[in-house]
Amino acid sequence: QVQLVESGGGLVQAGGSLRLSCVASGRTFSPYQMGWFRQAPGKDREIVARITWSDGWTYYTDFAKGRFTISRDNAKNTLYLQLNSLKPEDTAVYSCAVRSSTSFAWNYWGQGTQVTVSS
């Protein structure tokens, strides 16, 4: 079983920045993609960004474009999300996930890290 552990969340003022990390460990399988998701109170979970492990192809949801950057360190099995120009509406629990090449669904999830952006 794969374990994902996020870190780097916190309280920041509007316009500030945070860098989130997600470390994968446990039973190994070849990752196809890893992604970042967020869920605000009373809202559905939504994808923030995802990255293809092999070639670094990225996808960003519109709200993240130009402000957030997803990256990965293959050797460390670590995923990052750089959050810049944060807005209060970015307040949410940010979770990472991983999926294999044989699955359209996201197979494993972390517990999330809280990002709170004050006005």
VOVOLUM-485413 format. One record per atom (N, C-alpha, C, O): x, y, z; residue in three letters; atom name. Coordinates in steps of 0.001 Angstrom, whole numbers. Layout:
residues N
[site [X,Y,Z],"Ala","CA"],
...
This chain:
residues 119
[site [834,-1172,0],"Gln","N"],
[site [0,0,0],"Gln","CA"],
[site [883,1241,0],"Gln","C"],
[site [1871,1319,730],"Gln","O"],
[site [517,2193,-817],"Val","N"],
[site [1272,3425,-935],"Val","CA"],
[site [769,4428,93],"Val","C"],
[site [-434,4575,307],"Val","O"],
[site [1702,5104,714],"Gln","N"],
[site [1367,6180,1628],"Gln","CA"],
[site [1827,7509,1054],"Gln","C"],
[site [2929,7621,515],"Gln","O"],
[site [980,8500,1174],"Leu","N"],
[site [1290,9843,718],"Leu","CA"],
[site [1150,10792,1897],"Leu","C"],
[site [131,10794,2587],"Leu","O"],
[site [2166,11588,2121],"Val","N"],
[site [2164,12511,3243],"Val","CA"],
[site [2461,13910,2747],"Val","C"],
[site [3524,14172,2184],"Val","O"],
[site [1513,14807,2959],"Glu","N"],
[site [1663,16192,2545],"Glu","CA"],
[site [2220,17033,3686],"Glu","C"],
[site [2063,16704,4862],"Glu","O"],
[site [2864,18106,3314],"Ser","N"],
[site [3345,19072,4284],"Ser","CA"],
[site [3467,20431,3604],"Ser","C"],
[site [3390,20536,2380],"Ser","O"],
[site [3656,21455,4403],"Gly","N"],
[site [3907,22785,3870],"Gly","CA"],
[site [2753,23752,3951],"Gly","C"],
[site [2908,24930,3629],"Gly","O"],
[site [1596,23275,4377],"Gly","N"],
[site [465,24170,4510],"Gly","CA"],
[site [627,25102,5686],"Gly","C"],
[site [1541,24952,6498],"Gly","O"],
[site [-265,26059,5769],"Gly","N"],
[site [-214,27009,6858],"Gly","CA"],
[site [-1110,28190,6615],"Gly","C"],
[site [-1943,28192,5709],"Gly","O"],
[site [-924,29195,7440],"Leu","N"],
[site [-1685,30432,7358],"Leu","CA"],
[site [-832,31494,6682],"Leu","C"],
[site [309,31732,7076],"Leu","O"],
[site [-1392,32122,5673],"Val","N"],
[site [-658,33132,4926],"Val","CA"],
[site [-1605,34264,4543],"Val","C"],
[site [-2805,34050,4367],"Val","O"],
[site [-1065,35449,4419],"Gln","N"],
[site [-1867,36588,3986],"Gln","CA"],
[site [-2092,36552,2484],"Gln","C"],
[site [-1317,35952,1739],"Gln","O"],
[site [-3148,37193,2057],"Ala","N"],
[site [-3416,37302,633],"Ala","CA"],
[site [-2204,37880,-92],"Ala","C"],
[site [-1589,38844,363],"Ala","O"],
[site [-1879,37273,-1218],"Gly","N"],
[site [-712,37672,-1975],"Gly","CA"],
[site [543,36910,-1619],"Gly","C"],
[site [1558,37030,-2304],"Gly","O"],
[site [489,36132,-560],"Gly","N"],
[site [1640,35378,-112],"Gly","CA"],
[site [1824,34077,-855],"Gly","C"],
[site [1089,33764,-1791],"Gly","O"],
[site [2820,33323,-420],"Ser","N"],
[site [3195,32083,-1091],"Ser","CA"],
[site [3404,30955,-99],"Ser","C"],
[site [3743,31180,1063],"Ser","O"],
[site [3196,29746,-574],"Leu","N"],
[site [3494,28534,165],"Leu","CA"],
[site [4016,27493,-812],"Leu","C"],
[site [3709,27534,-2004],"Leu","O"],
[site [4798,26572,-302],"Arg","N"],
[site [5256,25443,-1091],"Arg","CA"],
[site [4832,24157,-405],"Arg","C"],
[site [5259,23867,713],"Arg","O"],
[site [4001,23399,-1071],"Leu","N"],
[site [3518,22142,-540],"Leu","CA"],
[site [4358,20985,-1067],"Leu","C"],
[site [4815,21001,-2210],"Leu","O"],
[site [4552,19983,-216],"Ser","N"],
[site [5284,18789,-598],"Ser","CA"],
[site [4429,17560,-334],"Ser","C"],
[site [3583,17557,560],"Ser","O"],
[site [4657,16538,-1109],"Cys","N"],
[site [3968,15264,-945],"Cys","CA"],
[site [4982,14157,-1169],"Cys","C"],
[site [5518,14011,-2268],"Cys","O"],
[site [5241,13386,-141],"Val","N"],
[site [6208,12302,-216],"Val","CA"],
[site [5486,10967,-288],"Val","C"],
[site [4626,10671,541],"Val","O"],
[site [5833,10175,-1269],"Ala","N"],
[site [5246,8852,-1444],"Ala","CA"],
[site [6178,7784,-897],"Ala","C"],
[site [7390,7838,-1105],"Ala","O"],
[site [5607,6818,-201],"Ser","N"],
[site [6380,5706,332],"Ser","CA"],
[site [5513,4461,385],"Ser","C"],
[site [4316,4511,100],"Ser","O"],
[site [6128,3342,753],"Gly","N"],
[site [5410,2093,846],"Gly","CA"],
[site [5629,1216,-379],"Gly","C"],
[site [6648,1316,-1063],"Gly","O"],
[site [4661,367,-635],"Arg","N"],
[site [4758,-556,-1756],"Arg","CA"],
[site [4881,199,-3064],"Arg","C"],
[site [4108,1113,-3350],"Arg","O"],
[site [5846,-192,-3836],"Thr","N"],
[site [6188,540,-5035],"Thr","CA"],
[site [5394,68,-6248],"Thr","C"],
[site [5208,-1128,-6469],"Thr","O"],
[site [4946,1014,-7003],"Phe","N"],
[site [4436,769,-8336],"Phe","CA"],
[site [4839,1959,-9193],"Phe","C"],
[site [5096,3049,-8681],"Phe","O"],
[site [4890,1745,-10473],"Ser","N"],
[site [5311,2813,-11364],"Ser","CA"],
[site [4220,3866,-11457],"Ser","C"],
[site [3119,3581,-11928],"Ser","O"],
[site [4513,5073,-11014],"Pro","N"],
[site [3487,6114,-11079],"Pro","CA"],
[site [3288,6605,-12501],"Pro","C"],
[site [4245,6798,-13250],"Pro","O"],
[site [2057,6797,-12850],"Tyr","N"],
[site [1732,7395,-14131],"Tyr","CA"],
[site [1598,8903,-13972],"Tyr","C"],
[site [2241,9677,-14682],"Tyr","O"],
[site [763,9300,-13041],"Gln","N"],
[site [584,10707,-12728],"Gln","CA"],
[site [452,10910,-11232],"Gln","C"],
[site [17,10020,-10500],"Gln","O"],
[site [830,12081,-10800],"Met","N"],
[site [493,12542,-9469],"Met","CA"],
[site [-218,13878,-9605],"Met","C"],
[site [2,14628,-10556],"Met","O"],
[site [-1061,14151,-8650],"Gly","N"],
[site [-1847,15363,-8738],"Gly","CA"],
[site [-2097,16001,-7393],"Gly","C"],
[site [-1958,15377,-6341],"Gly","O"],
[site [-2469,17258,-7459],"Trp","N"],
[site [-2898,18014,-6291],"Trp","CA"],
[site [-4371,18355,-6429],"Trp","C"],
[site [-4836,18761,-7494],"Trp","O"],
[site [-5086,18186,-5346],"Phe","N"],
[site [-6496,18496,-5274],"Phe","CA"],
[site [-6743,19381,-4071],"Phe","C"],
[site [-5911,19460,-3167],"Phe","O"],
[site [-7873,20038,-4059],"Arg","N"],
[site [-8218,20826,-2894],"Arg","CA"],
[site [-9708,20737,-2628],"Arg","C"],
[site [-10509,20508,-3534],"Arg","O"],
[site [-10057,20921,-1372],"Gln","N"],
[site [-11448,20912,-977],"Gln","CA"],
[site [-11662,21993,74],"Gln","C"],
[site [-11104,21940,1170],"Gln","O"],
[site [-12470,22961,-284],"Ala","N"],
[site [-12826,24024,634],"Ala","CA"],
[site [-14035,23595,1455],"Ala","C"],
[site [-14775,22702,1041],"Ala","O"],
[site [-14244,24214,2606],"Pro","N"],
[site [-15407,23863,3429],"Pro","CA"],
[site [-16707,23998,2660],"Pro","C"],
[site [-16971,25029,2041],"Pro","O"],
[site [-17519,22948,2703],"Gly","N"],
[site [-18801,22958,2027],"Gly","CA"],
[site [-18735,22823,528],"Gly","C"],
[site [-19757,22937,-149],"Gly","O"],
[site [-17564,22584,-1],"Lys","N"],
[site [-17388,22469,-1444],"Lys","CA"],
[site [-16910,21078,-1825],"Lys","C"],
[site [-16363,20347,-1000],"Lys","O"],
[site [-17122,20727,-3077],"Asp","N"],
[site [-16606,19469,-3593],"Asp","CA"],
[site [-15108,19564,-3828],"Asp","C"],
[site [-14558,20646,-4029],"Asp","O"],
[site [-14471,18417,-3799],"Arg","N"],
[site [-13060,18373,-4114],"Arg","CA"],
[site [-12844,18685,-5595],"Arg","C"],
[site [-13618,18247,-6446],"Arg","O"],
[site [-11809,19429,-5889],"Glu","N"],
[site [-11506,19777,-7257],"Glu","CA"],
[site [-10020,19601,-7520],"Glu","C"],
[site [-9192,19730,-6619],"Glu","O"],
[site [-9705,19308,-8753],"Ile","N"],
[site [-8309,19152,-9106],"Ile","CA"],
[site [-7667,20521,-9247],"Ile","C"],
[site [-8271,21460,-9766],"Ile","O"],
[site [-6444,20614,-8780],"Val","N"],
[site [-5654,21830,-8916],"Val","CA"],
[site [-4691,21699,-10087],"Val","C"],
[site [-4637,22560,-10964],"Val","O"],
[site [-3935,20611,-10085],"Ala","N"],
[site [-2946,20371,-11122],"Ala","CA"],
[site [-2543,18907,-11103],"Ala","C"],
[site [-2704,18228,-10089],"Ala","O"],
[site [-2031,18428,-12200],"Arg","N"],
[site [-1477,17083,-12243],"Arg","CA"],
[site [-259,17063,-13150],"Arg","C"],
[site [-82,17934,-14003],"Arg","O"],
[site [568,16063,-12952],"Ile","N"],
[site [1802,15953,-13707],"Ile","CA"],
[site [2042,14502,-14086],"Ile","C"],
[site [1873,13602,-13264],"Ile","O"],
[site [2433,14281,-15319],"Thr","N"],
[site [2808,12949,-15766],"Thr","CA"],
[site [4244,12686,-15350],"Thr","C"],
[site [5147,13471,-15640],"Thr","O"],
[site [4439,11567,-14666],"Trp","N"],
[site [5714,11319,-14028],"Trp","CA"],
[site [6867,11181,-14997],"Trp","C"],
[site [7974,11646,-14727],"Trp","O"],
[site [6613,10546,-16117],"Ser","N"],
[site [7692,10221,-17037],"Ser","CA"],
[site [8254,11431,-17766],"Ser","C"],
[site [9471,11576,-17875],"Ser","O"],
[site [7392,12294,-18262],"Asp","N"],
[site [7850,13386,-19097],"Asp","CA"],
[site [7564,14774,-18554],"Asp","C"],
[site [7956,15770,-19163],"Asp","O"],
[site [6895,14853,-17430],"Gly","N"],
[site [6648,16133,-16807],"Gly","CA"],
[site [5514,16950,-17394],"Gly","C"],
[site [5377,18133,-17082],"Gly","O"],
[site [4706,16339,-18235],"Trp","N"],
[site [3549,17045,-18783],"Trp","CA"],
[site [2642,17488,-17648],"Trp","C"],
[site [2419,16737,-16698],"Trp","O"],
[site [2126,18684,-17738],"Thr","N"],
[site [1323,19239,-16662],"Thr","CA"],
[site [-35,19711,-17143],"Thr","C"],
[site [-226,20077,-18303],"Thr","O"],
[site [-951,19687,-16226],"Tyr","N"],
[site [-2281,20227,-16424],"Tyr","CA"],
[site [-2611,21112,-15231],"Tyr","C"],
[site [-2306,20770,-14088],"Tyr","O"],
[site [-3233,22247,-15506],"Tyr","N"],
[site [-3677,23144,-14454],"Tyr","CA"],
[site [-5130,23525,-14656],"Tyr","C"],
[site [-5562,23814,-15772],"Tyr","O"],
[site [-5863,23522,-13582],"Thr","N"],
[site [-7188,24107,-13610],"Thr","CA"],
[site [-7044,25616,-13787],"Thr","C"],
[site [-6027,26196,-13409],"Thr","O"],
[site [-8050,26240,-14354],"Asp","N"],
[site [-7953,27649,-14718],"Asp","CA"],
[site [-7538,28545,-13555],"Asp","C"],
[site [-6718,29446,-13726],"Asp","O"],
[site [-8096,28303,-12386],"Phe","N"],
[site [-7783,29174,-11261],"Phe","CA"],
[site [-6323,29085,-10841],"Phe","C"],
[site [-5808,29983,-10175],"Phe","O"],
[site [-5651,27992,-11235],"Ala","N"],
[site [-4267,27784,-10843],"Ala","CA"],
[site [-3259,28310,-11859],"Ala","C"],
[site [-2090,28513,-11530],"Ala","O"],
[site [-3701,28526,-13069],"Lys","N"],
[site [-2793,28936,-14128],"Lys","CA"],
[site [-2157,30287,-13822],"Lys","C"],
[site [-2840,31254,-13486],"Lys","O"],
[site [-842,30328,-13946],"Gly","N"],
[site [-116,31559,-13705],"Gly","CA"],
[site [202,31830,-12258],"Gly","C"],
[site [979,32736,-11959],"Gly","O"],
[site [-378,31067,-11350],"Arg","N"],
[site [-134,31266,-9927],"Arg","CA"],
[site [490,30051,-9250],"Arg","C"],
[site [1332,30191,-8362],"Arg","O"],
[site [79,28875,-9667],"Phe","N"],
[site [556,27642,-9040],"Phe","CA"],
[site [1445,26874,-10003],"Phe","C"],
[site [1249,26921,-11218],"Phe","O"],
[site [2420,26169,-9456],"Thr","N"],
[site [3319,25365,-10264],"Thr","CA"],
[site [3484,23986,-9645],"Thr","C"],
[site [3872,23862,-8484],"Thr","O"],
[site [3189,22954,-10422],"Ile","N"],
[site [3381,21591,-9969],"Ile","CA"],
[site [4718,21077,-10508],"Ile","C"],
[site [5097,21376,-11640],"Ile","O"],
[site [5410,20319,-9700],"Ser","N"],
[site [6671,19727,-10116],"Ser","CA"],
[site [6897,18445,-9333],"Ser","C"],
[site [6186,18156,-8371],"Ser","O"],
[site [7885,17687,-9752],"Arg","N"],
[site [8175,16450,-9051],"Arg","CA"],
[site [9660,16159,-9071],"Arg","C"],
[site [10391,16636,-9939],"Arg","O"],
[site [10096,15370,-8103],"Asp","N"],
[site [11449,14849,-8025],"Asp","CA"],
[site [11328,13342,-8133],"Asp","C"],
[site [10933,12671,-7179],"Asp","O"],
[site [11667,12819,-9284],"Asn","N"],
[site [11498,11392,-9544],"Asn","CA"],
[site [12280,10522,-8556],"Asn","C"],
[site [11760,9527,-8053],"Asn","O"],
[site [13511,10897,-8286],"Ala","N"],
[site [14363,10099,-7416],"Ala","CA"],
[site [13840,10036,-5989],"Ala","C"],
[site [14032,9036,-5298],"Ala","O"],
[site [13185,11090,-5551],"Lys","N"],
[site [12690,11163,-4181],"Lys","CA"],
[site [11216,10801,-4048],"Lys","C"],
[site [10666,10813,-2948],"Lys","O"],
[site [10585,10483,-5163],"Asn","N"],
[site [9149,10220,-5160],"Asn","CA"],
[site [8384,11320,-4426],"Asn","C"],
[site [7511,11059,-3599],"Asn","O"],
[site [8736,12530,-4752],"Thr","N"],
[site [8160,13679,-4079],"Thr","CA"],
[site [7506,14612,-5086],"Thr","C"],
[site [8056,14897,-6150],"Thr","O"],
[site [6343,15069,-4728],"Leu","N"],
[site [5566,15993,-5530],"Leu","CA"],
[site [5514,17338,-4822],"Leu","C"],
[site [5451,17403,-3594],"Leu","O"],
[site [5539,18401,-5599],"Tyr","N"],
[site [5501,19744,-5035],"Tyr","CA"],
[site [4398,20567,-5684],"Tyr","C"],
[site [4004,20333,-6826],"Tyr","O"],
[site [3925,21516,-4935],"Leu","N"],
[site [3021,22510,-5474],"Leu","CA"],
[site [3423,23867,-4909],"Leu","C"],
[site [3299,24118,-3711],"Leu","O"],
[site [3902,24727,-5782],"Gln","N"],
[site [4241,26084,-5399],"Gln","CA"],
[site [3007,26950,-5567],"Gln","C"],
[site [2452,27056,-6661],"Gln","O"],
[site [2589,27561,-4488],"Leu","N"],
[site [1413,28414,-4477],"Leu","CA"],
[site [1857,29861,-4343],"Leu","C"],
[site [2436,30244,-3326],"Leu","O"],
[site [1592,30653,-5349],"Asn","N"],
[site [1927,32068,-5330],"Asn","CA"],
[site [667,32907,-5495],"Asn","C"],
[site [-367,32426,-5957],"Asn","O"],
[site [778,34153,-5111],"Ser","N"],
[site [-329,35108,-5254],"Ser","CA"],
[site [-1621,34546,-4683],"Ser","C"],
[site [-2672,34592,-5322],"Ser","O"],
[site [-1526,34025,-3493],"Leu","N"],
[site [-2668,33355,-2889],"Leu","CA"],
[site [-3801,34319,-2584],"Leu","C"],
[site [-3583,35478,-2231],"Leu","O"],
[site [-5003,33812,-2728],"Lys","N"],
[site [-6218,34555,-2477],"Lys","CA"],
[site [-7012,33866,-1382],"Lys","C"],
[site [-6850,32664,-1168],"Lys","O"],
[site [-7866,34600,-686],"Pro","N"],
[site [-8689,33962,343],"Pro","CA"],
[site [-9490,32775,-183],"Pro","C"],
[site [-9705,31805,544],"Pro","O"],
[site [-9927,32840,-1417],"Glu","N"],
[site [-10700,31747,-1982],"Glu","CA"],
[site [-9871,30498,-2252],"Glu","C"],
[site [-10419,29455,-2609],"Glu","O"],
[site [-8554,30594,-2085],"Asp","N"],
[site [-7695,29426,-2182],"Asp","CA"],
[site [-7679,28609,-899],"Asp","C"],
[site [-7107,27520,-860],"Asp","O"],
[site [-8296,29123,137],"Thr","N"],
[site [-8342,28413,1412],"Thr","CA"],
[site [-9015,27056,1236],"Thr","C"],
[site [-10152,26971,771],"Thr","O"],
[site [-8310,26008,1609],"Ala","N"],
[site [-8810,24649,1427],"Ala","CA"],
[site [-7819,23663,2015],"Ala","C"],
[site [-6697,24022,2372],"Ala","O"],
[site [-8250,22424,2108],"Val","N"],
[site [-7334,21332,2385],"Val","CA"],
[site [-6789,20846,1058],"Val","C"],
[site [-7547,20480,160],"Val","O"],
[site [-5491,20845,942],"Tyr","N"],
[site [-4832,20424,-285],"Tyr","CA"],
[site [-4285,19017,-114],"Tyr","C"],
[site [-3528,18746,819],"Tyr","O"],
[site [-4668,18128,-1011],"Ser","N"],
[site [-4269,16732,-937],"Ser","CA"],
[site [-3547,16317,-2208],"Ser","C"],
[site [-3821,16834,-3292],"Ser","O"],
[site [-2631,15384,-2063],"Cys","N"],
[site [-1982,14817,-3231],"Cys","CA"],
[site [-2513,13417,-3482],"Cys","C"],
[site [-3044,12766,-2582],"Cys","O"],
[site [-2364,12970,-4704],"Ala","N"],
[site [-2835,11655,-5087],"Ala","CA"],
[site [-1946,11106,-6190],"Ala","C"],
[site [-1233,11849,-6865],"Ala","O"],
[site [-2001,9791,-6361],"Val","N"],
[site [-1204,9130,-7376],"Val","CA"],
[site [-2048,8074,-8069],"Val","C"],
[site [-2929,7469,-7458],"Val","O"],
[site [-1775,7860,-9337],"Arg","N"],
[site [-2441,6788,-10049],"Arg","CA"],
[site [-1454,6086,-10971],"Arg","C"],
[site [-475,6676,-11429],"Arg","O"],
[site [-1733,4816,-11233],"Ser","N"],
[site [-903,4024,-12118],"Ser","CA"],
[site [-1392,4174,-13549],"Ser","C"],
[site [-2437,4769,-13809],"Ser","O"],
[site [-621,3628,-14460],"Ser","N"],
[site [-979,3709,-15869],"Ser","CA"],
[site [-2177,2846,-16219],"Ser","C"],
[site [-2776,3020,-17280],"Ser","O"],
[site [-2530,1930,-15354],"Thr","N"],
[site [-3650,1026,-15605],"Thr","CA"],
[site [-4967,1533,-15039],"Thr","C"],
[site [-5994,867,-15175],"Thr","O"],
[site [-4954,2691,-14414],"Ser","N"],
[site [-6144,3195,-13748],"Ser","CA"],
[site [-6447,4628,-14156],"Ser","C"],
[site [-5556,5476,-14207],"Ser","O"],
[site [-7713,4885,-14445],"Phe","N"],
[site [-8158,6253,-14653],"Phe","CA"],
[site [-8437,6944,-13321],"Phe","C"],
[site [-8376,8169,-13218],"Phe","O"],
[site [-8741,6148,-12316],"Ala","N"],
[site [-9008,6682,-10995],"Ala","CA"],
[site [-7709,6941,-10247],"Ala","C"],
[site [-6669,6357,-10552],"Ala","O"],
[site [-7791,7818,-9271],"Trp","N"],
[site [-6654,8087,-8410],"Trp","CA"],
[site [-6630,7037,-7307],"Trp","C"],
[site [-7577,6917,-6530],"Trp","O"],
[site [-5548,6285,-7247],"Asn","N"],
[site [-5487,5086,-6426],"Asn","CA"],
[site [-5230,5364,-4950],"Asn","C"],
[site [-5816,4720,-4080],"Asn","O"],
[site [-4365,6312,-4674],"Tyr","N"],
[site [-3968,6592,-3303],"Tyr","CA"],
[site [-4004,8084,-3044],"Tyr","C"],
[site [-3726,8902,-3920],"Tyr","O"],
[site [-4357,8409,-1811],"Trp","N"],
[site [-4512,9795,-1402],"Trp","CA"],
[site [-3791,10061,-104],"Trp","C"],
[site [-3691,9187,758],"Trp","O"],
[site [-3294,11263,31],"Gly","N"],
[site [-2779,11705,1306],"Gly","CA"],
[site [-3893,12259,2170],"Gly","C"],
[site [-5032,12393,1723],"Gly","O"],
[site [-3562,12579,3397],"Gln","N"],
[site [-4562,13091,4331],"Gln","CA"],
[site [-4815,14580,4166],"Gln","C"],
[site [-5807,15104,4672],"Gln","O"],
[site [-3939,15251,3476],"Gly","N"],
[site [-4123,16658,3188],"Gly","CA"],
[site [-3373,17576,4127],"Gly","C"],
[site [-3007,17201,5241],"Gly","O"],
[site [-3156,18780,3654],"Thr","N"],
[site [-2547,19823,4455],"Thr","CA"],
[site [-3361,21101,4287],"Thr","C"],
[site [-3748,21463,3176],"Thr","O"],
[site [-3611,21768,5388],"Gln","N"],
[site [-4495,22930,5378],"Gln","CA"],
[site [-3760,24172,4888],"Gln","C"],
[site [-2675,24503,5365],"Gln","O"],
[site [-4369,24839,3940],"Val","N"],
[site [-3905,26143,3479],"Val","CA"],
[site [-4985,27162,3806],"Val","C"],
[site [-6124,27036,3357],"Val","O"],
[site [-4629,28152,4573],"Thr","N"],
[site [-5566,29198,4942],"Thr","CA"],
[site [-4997,30544,4526],"Thr","C"],
[site [-3884,30906,4908],"Thr","O"],
[site [-5766,31277,3744],"Val","N"],
[site [-5339,32573,3243],"Val","CA"],
[site [-6236,33638,3845],"Val","C"],
[site [-7450,33624,3641],"Val","O"],
[site [-5650,34543,4573],"Ser","N"],
[site [-6405,35593,5231],"Ser","CA"],
[site [-6537,36810,4335],"Ser","C"],
[site [-5733,37029,3429],"Ser","O"],
[site [-7577,37605,4609],"Ser","N"],
[site [-7813,38827,3849],"Ser","CA"],
[site [-6890,39946,4299],"Ser","C"],
[site [-6953,41052,3762],"Ser","O"],
